[in-house]
C-alpha cells in the first residue's frame, strides 16, 4: 500500500498514476469504465452506477491519502503535508472530489487514456492540487479530448443527472458512516460482513435479514446526532463505557448488542461521560 500511495502522490507520468489507481481500486475503475458511456448517453441507471463507483473511488483515494497523516510521503526529498486531510473522514475533501464527477469525463485524461483510468487520474490530479506541496502530473504526450458524440444539450442533461444523484437523500449506510466517522471497511466490521458485501448492499440494497440491525444502528446515530456536536461523535463511539459492559459503542454494535446501546441511550445512561 505504501508504494501505491507514493505513486499516487509522486509519480508524474499519467500512465503510472493510472496503474497505481487500478492497483488501489480496480473494481471501482472497472465500474466507471463500464457505466460512463451509458451515463453520457442518458441512461439513468448507468448514471447511478457511475456516480456510485465514482464515490467509492474517491473514498478509496482519500483513505490512501489519509495514510500520509501517520507516515508522510516524500517526493524528491520533499515531504507532503497532510494538512487539510484529517485522519478521520473528511466530508469537505470528499465533496470537492464528488464535484469532479461532472467534469472528469470531458478531460484530456479520459481522452488520452480511457474512461475508467482517465477518471481516476483526473481525481488524482485534483487531489494533488488541494494537497500542500502536491506534485503536479505531467500532461499526456497528446492532449486528446474524449471522442464522445455529444451536443450541448446532452452534456447539460448529464450534468443535471449527476447532480440529482449526488443530491439525493443520503442512504442509511452512508449516513451511519458519516456520523460515526467510519470508512467502508469499518462499517463492514460493524455489520459483521466483508467490505465487498457492504458495497453490494450499497448497490442493491441492504438484505431483509439485516434491516432490523440497520434500523437500530441508524437510531443510535440519530440520537447521538441530537445530543452531541458532529465532531465529537467519532470519539464517543470509540471509547469504552460501563453502560456497554466496558465496550465502546462500536464494539457493542459489532457483537450485535445494538439494542442494549439503544436502550441505554434512551434510558438516560451517562453515556456522554465516555467523551
Helices and strands as residue ranges (DSSP letters): H 2-10, H 14-24, H 26-40, H 44-70, E 74-75, E 78-79, H 91-103, G 104-106, H 108-112, H 115-130, H 152-166, H 172-180, H 184-190, H 195-204, G 208-210, H 211-227, H 230-236, G 242-244, H 249-254, H 258-266, G 271-274
